[in-house]
Amino acid sequence: MAKINANYMKLPGSYLFVEIKKRVAQFREKHPNADIISLGIGDVTQPLAPAVVKAMHQAADEMAKAATFRGYGPEQGYDFLLKAVVKGDYLARGIKISEDEVFISDGAKCDVGNIQEIFAKGCAVAVPDPVYPVYLDTNVMAGRTGELKKNGYFAGIIYLKGTAENNFCPGPPSEKADLIYLCSPNNPTGAAFSKKQLKKWVDYARKNESVIIYDSAYEAYITEPDIPHSIYEIPGAQEAAIEIRSLSKTAGFTGVRCGYTVVPQKLIGRADGDKIKLNTLWNRRQSTKFNGVSYITQKAAEAVYSEEGRAQIKQVIDYYMENARVICSGFAKLDLKMYGGVNAPYIWLKTPKGMSSWEMFDHLLAKAHVVGTPGAGFGPAGKDYFRLTAFGDAERTKEAIERIGKSF
Amino acid sequence: MAKINANYMKLPGSYLFVEIKKRVAQFREKHPNADIISLGIGDVTQPLAPAVVKAMHQAADEMAKAATFRGYGPEQGYDFLLKAVVKGDYLARGIKISEDEVFISDGAKCDVGNIQEIFAKGCAVAVPDPVYPVYLDTNVMAGRTGELKKNGYFAGIIYLKGTAENNFCPGPPSEKADLIYLCSPNNPTGAAFSKKQLKKWVDYARKNESVIIYDSAYEAYITEPDIPHSIYEIPGAQEAAIEIRSLSKTAGFTGVRCGYTVVPQKLIGRADGDKIKLNTLWNRRQSTKFNGVSYITQKAAEAVYSEEGRAQIKQVIDYYMENARVICSGFAKLDLKMYGGVNAPYIWLKTPKGMSSWEMFDHLLAKAHVVGTPGAGFGPAGKDYFRLTAFGDAERTKEAIERIGKSF
């Protein structure tokens, strides 16, 4: 008799964006003519950079001829892309990462979800609250938690509470955590760790032999000079952290699928008394369960790192960050409390008038025909907050903010 | 202290194709001018079909304009591709599968590796021997086995031995297995289950409430009429089996990455006494840990199912199967015992003169400059066998067979 992984039954009903999609669909059914503006799901809207599209066309043509056709590529990614990543994202910032420490993947979500597999079931896990739900959910599925409690927290998880008081940048806990998920710039709060704050985490991890899983999918949106783009800007971090990056938000790859994970050779885990390289384990995981990223996608990703590509994606990022500025200045007039929007394309709004975040969702959908994301979807600490994203069309974003203003 | 998943330590040193790559590299270093022909790794060599390349170009152009740009797609795949799969692979054979039973992925290897996650750790697993190593390795990683024994078998696994006596089509075991991996047409033996043989498996699974994970990545190579292309051709199989398919070998997508998994709504697993739909669990798994396949890839995959695309890929499959015929008739003259090559692009050779399969590998590399795959890499039952593939260039394949003939 095939028994299922009963840990799945601990997960609450619906994944956040599925629930949002459902509510929007129900609203559309009743109001088929409503002109809905979505500032909800963190999805980009601007087209791919011309240099990226050009690279795709060239790669597709290579695949059309026997002489240049490519079959299976290396599970870890093609050399040309590994080199571009190392040079563009690390050497350029004075960080020494070698190509065999980088693993190209079909996106940060997969890596963030799969990385926990190489660790023991008994590891104590720390996750920020609020945060991108994948860190927590994948550990629930793997059996690293108890049941979901009535207060919305899972038993057995160390929650790192982001609050207005700590500027949504929680520091290390008093307990010992083995695996620590950090997201900076943060989704959903838009907060980003300073070097000083991040150093505390690296020191904590080195002292306790913990591993930080550092999700920096939004690093391209950092505008302030003291905010590190990579955790490896902190001395000693190669002995403390895995870094996960994505081209989804950097270069509009949400529908193209490419990211990467850095597992430094210096990073170790324990098996009984033995020290084991996590790089070896992740390489084994990827070689066994993954078959590499589309050649066409990898050539497209390489183009992101070209001079032409970099200039083109910067324009798009500037466009989105101008939206963030518009949102922030619009809300400032409304006297709404908000965070983020400076080093991230996310604006984290305190719900007004004691509204819960789902009440705010329903209010904005009904009264302003604007879709945002309820903070509660990112953890209990988000229950009085609401996430808006700067990924929309500029004109539509302006209109959305006007409509929201009128709705209150 | 971060402890690692100690199950990884049970795995033997190297993944098969990594070891082969290493030996070939060592040989090349010593003999830089050797003209090596690879009939080893099961990788295609012919270019993508023109219809597929055309669809890629069109999709890339859509991604270049804001009006037609696509961001995140559904984790389960786009409707257009789900419809094409249902119509082309199932309705066309009289099988009723609905779109919400199909999950598009970036390839069969990922799905085959990940599917075990939705089952309990305590499930008894049956795997063919010899077989594609991913079924076994991913269950070792998940902790469903004991240690590797000296005889090459893992403790706690039910092995389904494929031998010349059972034509490499083993029947159900006397023990109760909960999860059963079947691969038909088989990699590496080239054997394929008949309807009658497969019915025995479906009956066994229904009786024991087991789940068959049916890998039919090579169904496009079936030439004999009695061989089922889908396990769902067997009545009742929708209550007994998950089916995993790939475009890698069907349409040369090894470097493009697209496959799919069918989890019928009727298929259930047990959680204590409760019956749980496996479709719901897999949907949850994919929604949480996966972010869909590249839009460009999905449009390319859709083109495989067009009339034009089908005709073009058929030509390529015929080309490879002519290679299979050449290999078989060449070996027949040498009086070598062999299997497969009729419903699969694999020829499974009995090693001559009492050679072990790795001895045969080294012999062919040194004496014929031909790379094949040692049967031992697919399990202990493969230790006296050797796999050759029909995916090479026609002229090179002919030459390889001539060289092999001379080497003995």
Interface residues (C-beta under 8 A of the other chain):
Chain A: M1 A2 K3 I4 N5 A6 Y8 M9 L11 Y15 V18 I41 D43 V44 T45 Q46 P47 L48 P50 V53 M56 H57 A60 D61 M63 A64 K65 A66 F69 R70 G71 Y72 G73 D106 G107 K109 C110 G113 N114 E117 I118 F119 A120 K121 G122 C123 P133 V134 D137 T138 M141 K176 D178 L179 N208 E209 S210 V211 G252 T254 G255 V256 R257 G269 R270 A271 D272 I276 L278 L281 R284 R285 S287 T288 K289 F290 N291 G292 V293 S294 Y295 I296 T297 D393
Chain B: M1 A2 K3 I4 N5 A6 Y8 M9 L11 Y15 V18 I41 D43 V44 T45 Q46 P47 L48 P50 V53 M56 H57 A60 D61 M63 A64 K65 A66 F69 R70 G71 Y72 G73 D106 G107 K109 C110 G113 N114 E117 I118 F119 A120 K121 G122 C123 P133 V134 D137 T138 M141 K176 D178 L179 N208 E209 S210 V211 G252 T254 G255 V256 R257 G269 R270 A271 D272 I276 L278 L281 R284 R285 S287 T288 K289 F290 N291 G292 V293 S294 Y295 I296 T297 D393
